[in-house]
Amino acid sequence: MQLVTPKSILVVLLLATVLAMSGCVYRANISQGNIVEEEDLDQVEVGMTRNQIRFLLGTPMIDDPFHMNRWDYVYYVKIGRNDASAKRWISILFDDDKVSEIRRNQELSPAL
């Protein structure tokens, strides 16, 4: 009686190959949020209307119903398994539907 057959060797090699390949899973690049160009952001001024901001920067990533007077533009890029390589968070605050404050380059979570 033979314990090691060519068929069992083939099965073991196939299982070993599958296990080795499972660690090599491709991770797609992830891009989330609004890409806000610096030249567009430089045009934002205190006193502008919501429509003017939407025209310049686009629809905000976060339009929080609990903070109606704040729009947040968040953007990050994650390459493969690495941490985010580019992060940006900008908040536009409104008072009577006019820009009252512009907060640039706020800190995003390092875990991104």
Biopython code that builds the backbone (N, CA, C, O; Angstrom):
import numpy as np
from Bio.PDB.StructureBuilder import StructureBuilder

atoms = [
    (1, "MET", "N", (0.839, -1.186, 0.000)),
    (1, "MET", "CA", (0.000, 0.000, 0.000)),
    (1, "MET", "C", (0.886, 1.253, 0.000)),
    (1, "MET", "O", (1.749, 1.416, 0.863)),
    (2, "GLN", "N", (0.661, 2.118, -0.964)),
    (2, "GLN", "CA", (1.487, 3.314, -1.138)),
    (2, "GLN", "C", (0.736, 4.528, -0.575)),
    (2, "GLN", "O", (-0.379, 4.823, -1.006)),
    (3, "LEU", "N", (1.368, 5.253, 0.420)),
    (3, "LEU", "CA", (0.726, 6.409, 1.048)),
    (3, "LEU", "C", (0.876, 7.683, 0.229)),
    (3, "LEU", "O", (-0.028, 8.519, 0.201)),
    (4, "VAL", "N", (2.014, 7.830, -0.437)),
    (4, "VAL", "CA", (2.264, 9.027, -1.235)),
    (4, "VAL", "C", (2.047, 8.679, -2.697)),
    (4, "VAL", "O", (2.824, 7.945, -3.309)),
    (5, "THR", "N", (0.970, 9.226, -3.236)),
    (5, "THR", "CA", (0.662, 8.985, -4.636)),
    (5, "THR", "C", (0.852, 10.286, -5.411)),
    (5, "THR", "O", (0.837, 11.366, -4.822)),
    (6, "PRO", "N", (1.029, 10.190, -6.711)),
    (6, "PRO", "CA", (1.143, 11.414, -7.504)),
    (6, "PRO", "C", (-0.077, 12.331, -7.349)),
    (6, "PRO", "O", (0.046, 13.555, -7.409)),
    (7, "LYS", "N", (-1.231, 11.737, -7.153)),
    (7, "LYS", "CA", (-2.449, 12.530, -6.975)),
    (7, "LYS", "C", (-2.410, 13.309, -5.659)),
    (7, "LYS", "O", (-2.807, 14.474, -5.627)),
    (8, "SER", "N", (-1.939, 12.688, -4.578)),
    (8, "SER", "CA", (-1.859, 13.385, -3.285)),
    (8, "SER", "C", (-0.795, 14.488, -3.318)),
    (8, "SER", "O", (-0.972, 15.540, -2.703)),
    (9, "ILE", "N", (0.304, 14.249, -4.031)),
    (9, "ILE", "CA", (1.331, 15.297, -4.180)),
    (9, "ILE", "C", (0.750, 16.489, -4.928)),
    (9, "ILE", "O", (0.995, 17.636, -4.557)),
    (10, "LEU", "N", (-0.008, 16.227, -5.963)),
    (10, "LEU", "CA", (-0.637, 17.298, -6.736)),
    (10, "LEU", "C", (-1.610, 18.101, -5.870)),
    (10, "LEU", "O", (-1.639, 19.329, -5.963)),
    (11, "VAL", "N", (-2.396, 17.440, -5.040)),
    (11, "VAL", "CA", (-3.346, 18.110, -4.154)),
    (11, "VAL", "C", (-2.603, 18.984, -3.148)),
    (11, "VAL", "O", (-3.013, 20.118, -2.901)),
    (12, "VAL", "N", (-1.527, 18.483, -2.569)),
    (12, "VAL", "CA", (-0.730, 19.252, -1.604)),
    (12, "VAL", "C", (-0.107, 20.472, -2.277)),
    (12, "VAL", "O", (-0.132, 21.565, -1.712)),
    (13, "LEU", "N", (0.440, 20.306, -3.454)),
    (13, "LEU", "CA", (1.027, 21.438, -4.188)),
    (13, "LEU", "C", (-0.037, 22.484, -4.542)),
    (13, "LEU", "O", (0.217, 23.686, -4.456)),
    (14, "LEU", "N", (-1.210, 22.029, -4.933)),
    (14, "LEU", "CA", (-2.301, 22.946, -5.257)),
    (14, "LEU", "C", (-2.738, 23.734, -4.024)),
    (14, "LEU", "O", (-2.944, 24.944, -4.113)),
    (15, "LEU", "N", (-2.883, 23.072, -2.882)),
    (15, "LEU", "CA", (-3.247, 23.747, -1.638)),
    (15, "LEU", "C", (-2.171, 24.742, -1.205)),
    (15, "LEU", "O", (-2.490, 25.843, -0.757)),
    (16, "ALA", "N", (-0.914, 24.365, -1.335)),
    (16, "ALA", "CA", (0.188, 25.260, -0.981)),
    (16, "ALA", "C", (0.182, 26.502, -1.874)),
    (16, "ALA", "O", (0.425, 27.611, -1.399)),
    (17, "THR", "N", (-0.090, 26.321, -3.142)),
    (17, "THR", "CA", (-0.151, 27.452, -4.075)),
    (17, "THR", "C", (-1.307, 28.381, -3.730)),
    (17, "THR", "O", (-1.147, 29.601, -3.747)),
    (18, "VAL", "N", (-2.456, 27.820, -3.421)),
    (18, "VAL", "CA", (-3.621, 28.637, -3.050)),
    (18, "VAL", "C", (-3.343, 29.423, -1.780)),
    (18, "VAL", "O", (-3.684, 30.604, -1.708)),
    (19, "LEU", "N", (-2.737, 28.805, -0.783)),
    (19, "LEU", "CA", (-2.400, 29.496, 0.465)),
    (19, "LEU", "C", (-1.378, 30.607, 0.226)),
    (19, "LEU", "O", (-1.492, 31.689, 0.802)),
    (20, "ALA", "N", (-0.392, 30.349, -0.608)),
    (20, "ALA", "CA", (0.624, 31.363, -0.902)),
    (20, "ALA", "C", (0.018, 32.545, -1.649)),
    (20, "ALA", "O", (0.387, 33.693, -1.401)),
    (21, "MET", "N", (-0.897, 32.272, -2.549)),
    (21, "MET", "CA", (-1.516, 33.349, -3.338)),
    (21, "MET", "C", (-2.511, 34.172, -2.528)),
    (21, "MET", "O", (-2.781, 35.321, -2.877)),
    (22, "SER", "N", (-3.058, 33.614, -1.463)),
    (22, "SER", "CA", (-4.053, 34.350, -0.676)),
    (22, "SER", "C", (-3.430, 35.552, 0.025)),
    (22, "SER", "O", (-4.149, 36.495, 0.354)),
    (23, "GLY", "N", (-2.131, 35.552, 0.263)),
    (23, "GLY", "CA", (-1.451, 36.695, 0.869)),
    (23, "GLY", "C", (-1.110, 37.775, -0.133)),
    (23, "GLY", "O", (-0.637, 38.842, 0.258)),
    (24, "CYS", "N", (-1.332, 37.536, -1.397)),
    (24, "CYS", "CA", (-0.963, 38.483, -2.458)),
    (24, "CYS", "C", (-2.201, 39.109, -3.088)),
    (24, "CYS", "O", (-2.258, 39.278, -4.306)),
    (25, "VAL", "N", (-3.176, 39.449, -2.284)),
    (25, "VAL", "CA", (-4.423, 40.014, -2.796)),
    (25, "VAL", "C", (-4.190, 41.468, -3.184)),
    (25, "VAL", "O", (-3.612, 42.241, -2.420)),
    (26, "TYR", "N", (-4.639, 41.825, -4.362)),
    (26, "TYR", "CA", (-4.504, 43.202, -4.853)),
    (26, "TYR", "C", (-5.447, 44.114, -4.091)),
    (26, "TYR", "O", (-6.619, 43.783, -3.913)),
    (27, "ARG", "N", (-4.954, 45.249, -3.644)),
    (27, "ARG", "CA", (-5.772, 46.266, -3.001)),
    (27, "ARG", "C", (-5.819, 47.482, -3.916)),
    (27, "ARG", "O", (-4.790, 48.093, -4.206)),
    (28, "ALA", "N", (-7.003, 47.823, -4.362)),
    (28, "ALA", "CA", (-7.170, 48.964, -5.260)),
    (28, "ALA", "C", (-6.911, 50.269, -4.512)),
    (28, "ALA", "O", (-7.110, 50.350, -3.300)),
    (29, "ASN", "N", (-6.470, 51.279, -5.241)),
    (29, "ASN", "CA", (-6.298, 52.608, -4.668)),
    (29, "ASN", "C", (-7.668, 53.181, -4.357)),
    (29, "ASN", "O", (-8.607, 53.022, -5.136)),
    (30, "ILE", "N", (-7.780, 53.850, -3.213)),
    (30, "ILE", "CA", (-9.055, 54.419, -2.789)),
    (30, "ILE", "C", (-8.928, 55.928, -2.741)),
    (30, "ILE", "O", (-8.050, 56.468, -2.068)),
    (31, "SER", "N", (-9.800, 56.594, -3.452)),
    (31, "SER", "CA", (-9.858, 58.053, -3.450)),
    (31, "SER", "C", (-11.243, 58.454, -2.970)),
    (31, "SER", "O", (-12.244, 58.119, -3.604)),
    (32, "GLN", "N", (-11.305, 59.169, -1.858)),
    (32, "GLN", "CA", (-12.578, 59.540, -1.263)),
    (32, "GLN", "C", (-12.672, 61.053, -1.120)),
    (32, "GLN", "O", (-11.704, 61.704, -0.727)),
    (33, "GLY", "N", (-13.816, 61.604, -1.432)),
    (33, "GLY", "CA", (-14.084, 63.003, -1.132)),
    (33, "GLY", "C", (-13.981, 63.930, -2.317)),
    (33, "GLY", "O", (-14.035, 63.523, -3.478)),
    (34, "ASN", "N", (-13.827, 65.217, -1.970)),
    (34, "ASN", "CA", (-13.763, 66.296, -2.948)),
    (34, "ASN", "C", (-12.315, 66.714, -3.175)),
    (34, "ASN", "O", (-11.600, 67.029, -2.224)),
    (35, "ILE", "N", (-11.891, 66.715, -4.411)),
    (35, "ILE", "CA", (-10.571, 67.269, -4.727)),
    (35, "ILE", "C", (-10.752, 68.772, -4.832)),
    (35, "ILE", "O", (-11.418, 69.264, -5.743)),
    (36, "VAL", "N", (-10.153, 69.502, -3.892)),
    (36, "VAL", "CA", (-10.261, 70.956, -3.881)),
    (36, "VAL", "C", (-8.910, 71.523, -4.307)),
    (36, "VAL", "O", (-7.908, 71.371, -3.608)),
    (37, "GLU", "N", (-8.902, 72.169, -5.445)),
    (37, "GLU", "CA", (-7.671, 72.779, -5.957)),
    (37, "GLU", "C", (-7.355, 74.048, -5.160)),
    (37, "GLU", "O", (-8.253, 74.790, -4.763)),
    (38, "GLU", "N", (-6.070, 74.274, -4.939)),
    (38, "GLU", "CA", (-5.633, 75.433, -4.162)),
    (38, "GLU", "C", (-6.063, 76.744, -4.827)),
    (38, "GLU", "O", (-6.426, 77.697, -4.137)),
    (39, "GLU", "N", (-6.025, 76.798, -6.158)),
    (39, "GLU", "CA", (-6.417, 78.027, -6.863)),
    (39, "GLU", "C", (-7.908, 78.322, -6.686)),
    (39, "GLU", "O", (-8.304, 79.486, -6.622)),
    (40, "ASP", "N", (-8.740, 77.272, -6.605)),
    (40, "ASP", "CA", (-10.172, 77.468, -6.349)),
    (40, "ASP", "C", (-10.400, 77.923, -4.910)),
    (40, "ASP", "O", (-11.216, 78.808, -4.652)),
    (41, "LEU", "N", (-9.679, 77.319, -3.985)),
    (41, "LEU", "CA", (-9.823, 77.682, -2.574)),
    (41, "LEU", "C", (-9.355, 79.115, -2.318)),
    (41, "LEU", "O", (-9.906, 79.804, -1.460)),
    (42, "ASP", "N", (-8.349, 79.558, -3.053)),
    (42, "ASP", "CA", (-7.856, 80.932, -2.900)),
    (42, "ASP", "C", (-8.901, 81.964, -3.312)),
    (42, "ASP", "O", (-8.839, 83.115, -2.880)),
    (43, "GLN", "N", (-9.863, 81.560, -4.146)),
    (43, "GLN", "CA", (-10.901, 82.489, -4.595)),
    (43, "GLN", "C", (-12.036, 82.643, -3.576)),
    (43, "GLN", "O", (-12.833, 83.576, -3.671)),
    (44, "VAL", "N", (-12.109, 81.730, -2.606)),
    (44, "VAL", "CA", (-13.166, 81.793, -1.588)),
    (44, "VAL", "C", (-12.869, 82.945, -0.640)),
    (44, "VAL", "O", (-11.759, 83.076, -0.124)),
    (45, "GLU", "N", (-13.879, 83.774, -0.424)),
    (45, "GLU", "CA", (-13.720, 84.942, 0.444)),
    (45, "GLU", "C", (-14.892, 85.029, 1.407)),
    (45, "GLU", "O", (-15.991, 84.554, 1.121)),
    (46, "VAL", "N", (-14.639, 85.638, 2.540)),
    (46, "VAL", "CA", (-15.706, 85.902, 3.508)),
    (46, "VAL", "C", (-16.743, 86.794, 2.837)),
    (46, "VAL", "O", (-16.396, 87.769, 2.170)),
    (47, "GLY", "N", (-18.017, 86.455, 3.019)),
    (47, "GLY", "CA", (-19.107, 87.230, 2.432)),
    (47, "GLY", "C", (-19.723, 86.601, 1.196)),
    (47, "GLY", "O", (-20.773, 87.047, 0.733)),
    (48, "MET", "N", (-19.076, 85.554, 0.648)),
    (48, "MET", "CA", (-19.634, 84.881, -0.539)),
    (48, "MET", "C", (-20.855, 84.054, -0.139)),
    (48, "MET", "O", (-20.997, 83.667, 1.021)),
    (49, "THR", "N", (-21.735, 83.786, -1.106)),
    (49, "THR", "CA", (-22.953, 83.013, -0.849)),
    (49, "THR", "C", (-22.672, 81.511, -0.981)),
    (49, "THR", "O", (-21.627, 81.101, -1.485)),
    (50, "ARG", "N", (-23.622, 80.712, -0.518)),
    (50, "ARG", "CA", (-23.504, 79.254, -0.637)),
    (50, "ARG", "C", (-23.401, 78.828, -2.101)),
    (50, "ARG", "O", (-22.622, 77.937, -2.437)),
    (51, "ASN", "N", (-24.184, 79.464, -2.965)),
    (51, "ASN", "CA", (-24.148, 79.114, -4.389)),
    (51, "ASN", "C", (-22.787, 79.405, -5.000)),
    (51, "ASN", "O", (-22.312, 78.639, -5.839)),
    (52, "GLN", "N", (-22.156, 80.491, -4.598)),
    (52, "GLN", "CA", (-20.823, 80.817, -5.109)),
    (52, "GLN", "C", (-19.799, 79.780, -4.647)),
    (52, "GLN", "O", (-18.920, 79.385, -5.413)),
    (53, "ILE", "N", (-19.917, 79.344, -3.395)),
    (53, "ILE", "CA", (-19.003, 78.329, -2.874)),
    (53, "ILE", "C", (-19.220, 77.004, -3.590)),
    (53, "ILE", "O", (-18.258, 76.323, -3.947)),
    (54, "ARG", "N", (-20.476, 76.637, -3.800)),
    (54, "ARG", "CA", (-20.786, 75.390, -4.505)),
    (54, "ARG", "C", (-20.240, 75.435, -5.934)),
    (54, "ARG", "O", (-19.770, 74.419, -6.447)),
    (55, "PHE", "N", (-20.298, 76.596, -6.575)),
    (55, "PHE", "CA", (-19.765, 76.747, -7.925)),
    (55, "PHE", "C", (-18.244, 76.567, -7.932)),
    (55, "PHE", "O", (-17.703, 75.907, -8.819)),
    (56, "LEU", "N", (-17.559, 77.146, -6.955)),
    (56, "LEU", "CA", (-16.098, 77.076, -6.904)),
    (56, "LEU", "C", (-15.575, 75.715, -6.449)),
    (56, "LEU", "O", (-14.653, 75.173, -7.058)),
    (57, "LEU", "N", (-16.151, 75.162, -5.391)),
    (57, "LEU", "CA", (-15.598, 73.965, -4.750)),
    (57, "LEU", "C", (-16.413, 72.697, -4.982)),
    (57, "LEU", "O", (-15.943, 71.596, -4.698)),
    (58, "GLY", "N", (-17.630, 72.847, -5.497)),
    (58, "GLY", "CA", (-18.486, 71.688, -5.702)),
    (58, "GLY", "C", (-19.360, 71.427, -4.480)),
    (58, "GLY", "O", (-19.313, 72.166, -3.497)),
    (59, "THR", "N", (-20.145, 70.379, -4.558)),
    (59, "THR", "CA", (-21.020, 69.996, -3.456)),
    (59, "THR", "C", (-20.168, 69.468, -2.309)),
    (59, "THR", "O", (-19.266, 68.661, -2.537)),
    (60, "PRO", "N", (-20.433, 69.904, -1.087)),
    (60, "PRO", "CA", (-19.597, 69.464, 0.026)),
    (60, "PRO", "C", (-19.735, 67.971, 0.299)),
    (60, "PRO", "O", (-20.794, 67.377, 0.098)),
    (61, "MET", "N", (-18.642, 67.385, 0.760)),
    (61, "MET", "CA", (-18.650, 65.966, 1.126)),
    (61, "MET", "C", (-19.593, 65.729, 2.293)),
    (61, "MET", "O", (-20.325, 64.740, 2.322)),
    (62, "ILE", "N", (-19.570, 66.646, 3.257)),
    (62, "ILE", "CA", (-20.413, 66.512, 4.438)),
    (62, "ILE", "C", (-21.293, 67.751, 4.547)),
    (62, "ILE", "O", (-20.794, 68.861, 4.731)),
    (63, "ASP", "N", (-22.596, 67.556, 4.433)),
    (63, "ASP", "CA", (-23.578, 68.617, 4.625)),
    (63, "ASP", "C", (-24.418, 68.168, 5.819)),
    (63, "ASP", "O", (-25.519, 67.641, 5.663)),
    (64, "ASP", "N", (-23.873, 68.388, 7.010)),
    (64, "ASP", "CA", (-24.415, 67.855, 8.256)),
    (64, "ASP", "C", (-25.715, 68.560, 8.645)),
    (64, "ASP", "O", (-25.721, 69.782, 8.793)),
    (65, "PRO", "N", (-26.819, 67.821, 8.815)),
    (65, "PRO", "CA", (-28.085, 68.452, 9.210)),
    (65, "PRO", "C", (-28.046, 69.030, 10.620)),
    (65, "PRO", "O", (-28.881, 69.866, 10.968)),
    (66, "PHE", "N", (-27.076, 68.592, 11.444)),
    (66, "PHE", "CA", (-26.959, 69.115, 12.800)),
    (66, "PHE", "C", (-26.094, 70.373, 12.865)),
    (66, "PHE", "O", (-26.102, 71.086, 13.868)),
    (67, "HIS", "N", (-25.355, 70.639, 11.798)),
    (67, "HIS", "CA", (-24.530, 71.846, 11.692)),
    (67, "HIS", "C", (-24.829, 72.498, 10.341)),
    (67, "HIS", "O", (-24.011, 72.458, 9.421)),
    (68, "MET", "N", (-25.998, 73.089, 10.242)),
    (68, "MET", "CA", (-26.463, 73.646, 8.969)),
    (68, "MET", "C", (-25.577, 74.781, 8.449)),
    (68, "MET", "O", (-25.592, 75.088, 7.257)),
    (69, "ASN", "N", (-24.817, 75.393, 9.333)),
    (69, "ASN", "CA", (-23.993, 76.535, 8.937)),
    (69, "ASN", "C", (-22.549, 76.142, 8.669)),
    (69, "ASN", "O", (-21.660, 76.993, 8.717)),
    (70, "ARG", "N", (-22.298, 74.855, 8.385)),
    (70, "ARG", "CA", (-20.929, 74.418, 8.106)),
    (70, "ARG", "C", (-20.937, 73.389, 6.985)),
    (70, "ARG", "O", (-21.711, 72.432, 7.004)),
    (71, "TRP", "N", (-20.059, 73.604, 6.005)),
    (71, "TRP", "CA", (-19.818, 72.632, 4.955)),
    (71, "TRP", "C", (-18.390, 72.129, 5.110)),
    (71, "TRP", "O", (-17.462, 72.913, 5.310)),
    (72, "ASP", "N", (-18.221, 70.810, 5.015)),
    (72, "ASP", "CA", (-16.896, 70.209, 5.125)),
    (72, "ASP", "C", (-16.516, 69.559, 3.803)),
    (72, "ASP", "O", (-17.287, 68.800, 3.217)),
    (73, "TYR", "N", (-15.322, 69.872, 3.355)),
    (73, "TYR", "CA", (-14.743, 69.265, 2.160)),
    (73, "TYR", "C", (-13.579, 68.402, 2.619)),
    (73, "TYR", "O", (-12.549, 68.914, 3.058)),
    (74, "VAL", "N", (-13.752, 67.088, 2.515)),
    (74, "VAL", "CA", (-12.750, 66.133, 2.984)),
    (74, "VAL", "C", (-12.266, 65.333, 1.783)),
    (74, "VAL", "O", (-13.055, 64.936, 0.926)),
    (75, "TYR", "N", (-10.953, 65.103, 1.734)),
    (75, "TYR", "CA", (-10.382, 64.322, 0.638)),
    (75, "TYR", "C", (-9.198, 63.518, 1.158)),
    (75, "TYR", "O", (-8.371, 64.028, 1.914)),
    (76, "TYR", "N", (-9.125, 62.247, 0.741)),
    (76, "TYR", "CA", (-7.920, 61.472, 1.000)),
    (76, "TYR", "C", (-7.737, 60.407, -0.068)),
    (76, "TYR", "O", (-8.693, 59.956, -0.699)),
    (77, "VAL", "N", (-6.473, 60.018, -0.254)),
    (77, "VAL", "CA", (-6.110, 58.976, -1.206)),
    (77, "VAL", "C", (-5.342, 57.915, -0.436)),
    (77, "VAL", "O", (-4.393, 58.222, 0.286)),
    (78, "LYS", "N", (-5.758, 56.669, -0.596)),
    (78, "LYS", "CA", (-5.077, 55.547, 0.048)),
    (78, "LYS", "C", (-4.571, 54.628, -1.060)),
    (78, "LYS", "O", (-5.355, 54.108, -1.853)),
    (79, "ILE", "N", (-3.255, 54.433, -1.105)),
    (79, "ILE", "CA", (-2.631, 53.618, -2.137)),
    (79, "ILE", "C", (-2.403, 52.203, -1.594)),
    (79, "ILE", "O", (-1.599, 52.008, -0.682)),
    (80, "GLY", "N", (-3.100, 51.235, -2.147)),
    (80, "GLY", "CA", (-2.941, 49.843, -1.736)),
    (80, "GLY", "C", (-3.186, 49.639, -0.260)),
    (80, "GLY", "O", (-4.216, 50.058, 0.269)),
    (81, "ARG", "N", (-2.239, 48.995, 0.410)),
    (81, "ARG", "CA", (-2.356, 48.709, 1.836)),
    (81, "ARG", "C", (-1.757, 49.814, 2.698)),
    (81, "ARG", "O", (-1.850, 49.746, 3.923)),
    (82, "ASN", "N", (-1.156, 50.811, 2.103)),
    (82, "ASN", "CA", (-0.503, 51.891, 2.840)),
    (82, "ASN", "C", (-1.514, 52.847, 3.449)),
    (82, "ASN", "O", (-2.679, 52.868, 3.053)),
    (83, "ASP", "N", (-1.059, 53.643, 4.420)),
    (83, "ASP", "CA", (-1.911, 54.692, 4.976)),
    (83, "ASP", "C", (-2.175, 55.737, 3.905)),
    (83, "ASP", "O", (-1.538, 55.739, 2.852)),
    (84, "ALA", "N", (-3.112, 56.617, 4.182)),
    (84, "ALA", "CA", (-3.462, 57.662, 3.212)),
    (84, "ALA", "C", (-2.222, 58.488, 2.879)),
    (84, "ALA", "O", (-1.494, 58.921, 3.771)),
    (85, "SER", "N", (-1.993, 58.699, 1.589)),
    (85, "SER", "CA", (-0.824, 59.464, 1.161)),
    (85, "SER", "C", (-1.148, 60.941, 0.996)),
    (85, "SER", "O", (-0.247, 61.778, 1.057)),
    (86, "ALA", "N", (-2.409, 61.274, 0.791)),
    (86, "ALA", "CA", (-2.826, 62.673, 0.677)),
    (86, "ALA", "C", (-4.112, 62.849, 1.467)),
    (86, "ALA", "O", (-5.077, 62.105, 1.289)),
    (87, "LYS", "N", (-4.107, 63.856, 2.352)),
    (87, "LYS", "CA", (-5.293, 64.118, 3.170)),
    (87, "LYS", "C", (-5.549, 65.625, 3.187)),
    (87, "LYS", "O", (-4.624, 66.436, 3.207)),
    (88, "ARG", "N", (-6.833, 65.965, 3.179)),
    (88, "ARG", "CA", (-7.184, 67.380, 3.243)),
    (88, "ARG", "C", (-8.578, 67.518, 3.824)),
    (88, "ARG", "O", (-9.482, 66.759, 3.477)),
    (89, "TRP", "N", (-8.752, 68.498, 4.717)),
    (89, "TRP", "CA", (-10.053, 68.764, 5.320)),
    (89, "TRP", "C", (-10.210, 70.265, 5.427)),
    (89, "TRP", "O", (-9.428, 70.942, 6.095)),
    (90, "ILE", "N", (-11.226, 70.774, 4.762)),
    (90, "ILE", "CA", (-11.523, 72.212, 4.745)),
    (90, "ILE", "C", (-12.955, 72.398, 5.206)),
    (90, "ILE", "O", (-13.849, 71.673, 4.768)),
    (91, "SER", "N", (-13.180, 73.357, 6.080)),
    (91, "SER", "CA", (-14.534, 73.678, 6.542)),
    (91, "SER", "C", (-14.855, 75.115, 6.163)),
    (91, "SER", "O", (-14.046, 76.023, 6.351)),
    (92, "ILE", "N", (-16.052, 75.298, 5.628)),
    (92, "ILE", "CA", (-16.559, 76.631, 5.314)),
    (92, "ILE", "C", (-17.729, 76.874, 6.253)),
    (92, "ILE", "O", (-18.692, 76.107, 6.262)),
    (93, "LEU", "N", (-17.647, 77.943, 7.044)),
    (93, "LEU", "CA", (-18.711, 78.274, 7.992)),
    (93, "LEU", "C", (-19.505, 79.461, 7.468)),
    (93, "LEU", "O", (-18.948, 80.407, 6.911)),
    (94, "PHE", "N", (-20.823, 79.390, 7.658)),
    (94, "PHE", "CA", (-21.728, 80.403, 7.143)),
    (94, "PHE", "C", (-22.450, 81.110, 8.282)),
    (94, "PHE", "O", (-22.692, 80.533, 9.343)),
    (95, "ASP", "N", (-22.782, 82.351, 8.041)),
    (95, "ASP", "CA", (-23.627, 83.133, 8.939)),
    (95, "ASP", "C", (-24.596, 83.888, 8.045)),
    (95, "ASP", "O", (-24.173, 84.708, 7.230)),
    (96, "ASP", "N", (-25.890, 83.624, 8.183)),
    (96, "ASP", "CA", (-26.923, 84.198, 7.298)),
    (96, "ASP", "C", (-26.650, 83.879, 5.832)),
    (96, "ASP", "O", (-26.768, 84.750, 4.970)),
    (97, "ASP", "N", (-26.281, 82.621, 5.550)),
    (97, "ASP", "CA", (-25.998, 82.124, 4.200)),
    (97, "ASP", "C", (-24.846, 82.845, 3.497)),
    (97, "ASP", "O", (-24.770, 82.839, 2.268)),
    (98, "LYS", "N", (-23.972, 83.450, 4.254)),
    (98, "LYS", "CA", (-22.757, 84.079, 3.712)),
    (98, "LYS", "C", (-21.561, 83.491, 4.450)),
    (98, "LYS", "O", (-21.655, 83.182, 5.638)),
    (99, "VAL", "N", (-20.442, 83.334, 3.757)),
    (99, "VAL", "CA", (-19.235, 82.775, 4.371)),
    (99, "VAL", "C", (-18.773, 83.691, 5.492)),
    (99, "VAL", "O", (-18.587, 84.892, 5.297)),
    (100, "SER", "N", (-18.586, 83.092, 6.695)),
    (100, "SER", "CA", (-18.096, 83.869, 7.825)),
    (100, "SER", "C", (-16.680, 83.445, 8.226)),
    (100, "SER", "O", (-15.946, 84.226, 8.832)),
    (101, "GLU", "N", (-16.289, 82.187, 7.881)),
    (101, "GLU", "CA", (-14.955, 81.696, 8.252)),
    (101, "GLU", "C", (-14.552, 80.566, 7.314)),
    (101, "GLU", "O", (-15.390, 79.783, 6.867)),
    (102, "ILE", "N", (-13.259, 80.494, 7.024)),
    (102, "ILE", "CA", (-12.694, 79.437, 6.186)),
    (102, "ILE", "C", (-11.608, 78.751, 7.016)),
    (102, "ILE", "O", (-10.623, 79.380, 7.402)),
    (103, "ARG", "N", (-11.794, 77.467, 7.285)),
    (103, "ARG", "CA", (-10.797, 76.696, 8.047)),
    (103, "ARG", "C", (-10.076, 75.765, 7.084)),
    (103, "ARG", "O", (-10.677, 74.849, 6.523)),
    (104, "ARG", "N", (-8.792, 76.006, 6.898)),
    (104, "ARG", "CA", (-7.992, 75.207, 5.966)),
    (104, "ARG", "C", (-7.127, 74.202, 6.711)),
    (104, "ARG", "O", (-6.811, 74.383, 7.886)),
    (105, "ASN", "N", (-6.759, 73.163, 6.025)),
    (105, "ASN", "CA", (-5.763, 72.179, 6.474)),
    (105, "ASN", "C", (-5.971, 71.701, 7.901)),
    (105, "ASN", "O", (-5.051, 71.736, 8.718)),
    (106, "GLN", "N", (-7.172, 71.258, 8.190)),
    (106, "GLN", "CA", (-7.442, 70.668, 9.501)),
    (106, "GLN", "C", (-6.900, 69.248, 9.524)),
    (106, "GLN", "O", (-6.735, 68.625, 8.475)),
    (107, "GLU", "N", (-6.625, 68.740, 10.711)),
    (107, "GLU", "CA", (-6.022, 67.421, 10.870)),
    (107, "GLU", "C", (-7.073, 66.321, 10.716)),
    (107, "GLU", "O", (-8.119, 66.347, 11.364)),
    (108, "LEU", "N", (-6.776, 65.367, 9.858)),
    (108, "LEU", "CA", (-7.586, 64.157, 9.725)),
    (108, "LEU", "C", (-6.964, 63.066, 10.580)),
    (108, "LEU", "O", (-5.792, 63.149, 10.948)),
    (109, "SER", "N", (-7.731, 62.067, 10.887)),
    (109, "SER", "CA", (-7.259, 60.950, 11.709)),
    (109, "SER", "C", (-6.036, 60.290, 11.048)),
    (109, "SER", "O", (-6.061, 59.997, 9.853)),
    (110, "PRO", "N", (-4.983, 60.060, 11.817)),
    (110, "PRO", "CA", (-3.807, 59.395, 11.254)),
    (110, "PRO", "C", (-4.084, 57.943, 10.847)),
    (110, "PRO", "O", (-3.294, 57.341, 10.120)),
    (111, "ALA", "N", (-5.190, 57.389, 11.309)),
    (111, "ALA", "CA", (-5.532, 55.998, 10.984)),
    (111, "ALA", "C", (-6.026, 55.829, 9.559)),
    (111, "ALA", "O", (-6.158, 54.697, 9.092)),
    (112, "LEU", "N", (-6.302, 56.919, 8.852)),
    (112, "LEU", "CA", (-6.779, 56.807, 7.478)),
    (112, "LEU", "C", (-5.688, 56.277, 6.585)),
    (112, "LEU", "O", (-5.899, 56.112, 5.384)),
]
sb = StructureBuilder()
sb.init_structure("model")
sb.init_model(0)
sb.init_chain("A")
sb.init_seg("    ")
for serial, (resi, resn, name, xyz) in enumerate(atoms, 1):
    if name == "N":
        sb.init_residue(resn, " ", resi, " ")
    sb.init_atom(name, np.array(xyz, "f"), 0.0, 1.0, " ", f" {name:<3s}", serial, name[0])
structure = sb.get_structure()
